[in-house]
Amino acid sequence: MRSLHQAFSKQAAFLLFLTGFFSQCMVQPKPANQGPVPAGGGLASSAVARQEKKVYHFTDGHGAVGFSNKFSAARLNQVMQVDDSTFALLITPESPTINPSPWYAFKVWSHQPQSIYLRLTYQKWRHRYHPKTSTDGHSWQAVPSVDYSSDSTAVTFRVSVSPDTTLVAAQEVITAADSYAWMDKLARRPTIRKHTIGRSLLSKPIVALTTKGAPGKKLIVVLSRQHPPEVTGYLAMQAFIERILEPSEAANNFRRRYEVVIIPMLNPDGVDNGHWRHSAAGVDLNRDWNEFKQPETAAVRTYLQRLIKEQQAKVCFAIDFHSTYQDVFYTNEDTVHTNLPGFTQKWLRAVEASLPAYKINVKASGNGSNVSKSWMMRELKAEALTYEVGDDTDRVLLKKKGEVAADRLMELLLKENQ
């Protein structure tokens, strides 16, 4: 059996792949039928590199092998066959990134069952997400072994393929349609209202869900999926929300006193286009909470401001779910008198005490920045933070963390309400 390094002994072919195909991948058009791409977020917007949607067929080797990126949330820029069972795959971002998150997702199949070697290369960017495979799009398994290049800008691994299509992805593939379906499922509950609060640059709905039953004077705001690949944050958000919506006595009491505003997917364009970080405008939406030049963030600001005005309400607590390498809670430095002073630290201590052997990692930053947590505190006087969930967090533990976070939030806020 060859080693993974031996699988890529044909370095000349691989270099030809990089130089010959890179310029083809980085086409930079404006989004279709949208007119000029707006600048935004305190950052210059970037022309988005079009990902050509296609099927790749290779017939040399033990059996025909195919690859495809013709589905929502896919990311695959080019493929080249190196030898009879080795394939080089180019993965590049949609635009220059300030915090690279090298997302990839593609389908692969073979005329006959066999093992093949895949080498993902990101040019100058470093590998982040351990590859996962699925045959049904629901159950995912981590690839057992991955071999890194010396600078981590490429990884090599082996997968078993057959006539049945296999999905290979950086994380579980959760498309915009999947997210909308989850929202619709929640909206069928009598305790939930669904609102389309705006449209993305490519005209996808920006949806907010709100709970019924409370007077609407005290709001809890929950955001997710500003950055497309940050799936663990999205999964934790789902567990958090589903706990709050349970028919338990504690949850019912909580919803009678607090209205929860949920915006589960702020960047549907980035999600469906397989973006590493940005919106269809080539903008990091979580850097647009000062200028609000992007339609997605502007829709949230307008909606929350209107809700507060119409209901004479205040936002008590706001949480924005993201993902990074390890769990981190990014808080605001306490320079603003909030609607619930000191609550964030009290909640974090309670969450830590409820999870054995779990140490809360807190990093505070100034609230003058252009991210959601800072605007929520600065303009809405909310206790606000960003919860970054670790990329490789065990999914059972991830759900537990989301549920515990919701339990402690409800428990402490009910005490504040007494």
Rosetta blueprint (number, residue, H / E / L):
1 M L
2 R L
3 S L
4 L H
5 H H
6 Q H
7 A H
8 F L
9 S L
10 K L
11 Q H
12 A H
13 A H
14 F H
15 L H
16 L H
17 F H
18 L H
19 T H
20 G H
21 F H
22 F H
23 S H
24 Q H
25 C H
26 M L
27 V E
28 Q L
29 P L
30 K L
31 P L
32 A L
33 N L
34 Q L
35 G L
36 P L
37 V L
38 P L
39 A L
40 G E
41 G L
42 G L
43 L E
44 A L
45 S L
46 S L
47 A L
48 V L
49 A L
50 R E
51 Q L
52 E L
53 K L
54 K L
55 V E
56 Y E
57 H E
58 F E
59 T L
60 D L
61 G L
62 H L
63 G L
64 A L
65 V E
66 G E
67 F E
68 S E
69 N L
70 K L
71 F L
72 S L
73 A L
74 A L
75 R E
76 L L
77 N L
78 Q E
79 V E
80 M E
81 Q E
82 V E
83 D E
84 D L
85 S L
86 T E
87 F E
88 A E
89 L E
90 L E
91 I L
92 T L
93 P L
94 E L
95 S L
96 P L
97 T L
98 I L
99 N L
100 P L
101 S L
102 P L
103 W L
104 Y L
105 A E
106 F E
107 K E
108 V E
109 W E
110 S E
111 H L
112 Q L
113 P L
114 Q E
115 S E
116 I E
117 Y E
118 L E
119 R E
120 L E
121 T E
122 Y L
123 Q L
124 K L
125 W L
126 R L
127 H L
128 R L
129 Y L
130 H L
131 P L
132 K E
133 T E
134 S E
135 T L
136 D L
137 G L
138 H L
139 S L
140 W L
141 Q E
142 A E
143 V L
144 P L
145 S L
146 V L
147 D E
148 Y E
149 S L
150 S L
151 D L
152 S L
153 T L
154 A E
155 V E
156 T E
157 F E
158 R E
159 V E
160 S E
161 V E
162 S L
163 P L
164 D L
165 T L
166 T E
167 L E
168 V E
169 A E
170 A L
171 Q L
172 E L
173 V L
174 I L
175 T L
176 A H
177 A H
178 D H
179 S H
180 Y H
181 A H
182 W H
183 M H
184 D H
185 K H
186 L H
187 A H
188 R L
189 R L
190 P L
191 T L
192 I E
193 R E
194 K E
195 H E
196 T E
197 I E
198 G E
199 R E
200 S L
201 L L
202 L L
203 S L
204 K L
205 P E
206 I E
207 V E
208 A E
209 L E
210 T E
211 T E
212 K L
213 G L
214 A L
215 P L
216 G L
217 K L
218 K E
219 L E
220 I E
221 V E
222 V E
223 L E
224 S E
225 R L
226 Q L
227 H L
228 P L
229 P L
230 E L
231 V H
232 T H
233 G H
234 Y H
235 L H
236 A H
237 M H
238 Q H
239 A H
240 F H
241 I H
242 E H
243 R H
244 I H
245 L L
246 E L
247 P L
248 S L
249 E H
250 A H
251 A H
252 N H
253 N H
254 F H
255 R H
256 R H
257 R H
258 Y L
259 E E
260 V E
261 V E
262 I E
263 I E
264 P L
265 M L
266 L L
267 N L
268 P H
269 D H
270 G H
271 V H
272 D H
273 N L
274 G L
275 H L
276 W L
277 R L
278 H L
279 S L
280 A L
281 A L
282 G L
283 V L
284 D L
285 L H
286 N H
287 R H
288 D L
289 W L
290 N L
291 E L
292 F L
293 K L
294 Q L
295 P H
296 E H
297 T H
298 A H
299 A H
300 V H
301 R H
302 T H
303 Y H
304 L H
305 Q H
306 R H
307 L H
308 I H
309 K H
310 E H
311 Q H
312 Q L
313 A L
314 K E
315 V E
316 C E
317 F E
318 A E
319 I E
320 D E
321 F E
322 H E
323 S E
324 T E
325 Y L
326 Q L
327 D L
328 V E
329 F E
330 Y E
331 T E
332 N E
333 E L
334 D L
335 T L
336 V L
337 H L
338 T L
339 N L
340 L L
341 P L
342 G L
343 F H
344 T H
345 Q H
346 K H
347 W H
348 L H
349 R H
350 A H
351 V H
352 E H
353 A H
354 S H
355 L L
356 P L
357 A L
358 Y L
359 K L
360 I L
361 N L
362 V E
363 K E
364 A E
365 S E
366 G L
367 N L
368 G L
369 S L
370 N L
371 V L
372 S H
373 K H
374 S H
375 W H
376 M H
377 M H
378 R H
379 E H
380 L H
381 K L
382 A L
383 E E
384 A E
385 L E
386 T E
387 Y E
388 E E
389 V E
390 G E
391 D L
392 D L
393 T L
394 D L
395 R H
396 V H
397 L H
398 L H
399 K H
400 K H
401 K H
402 G H
403 E H
404 V H
405 A H
406 A H
407 D H
408 R H
409 L H
410 M H
411 E H
412 L H
413 L H
414 L H
415 K H
416 E H
417 N H
418 Q L
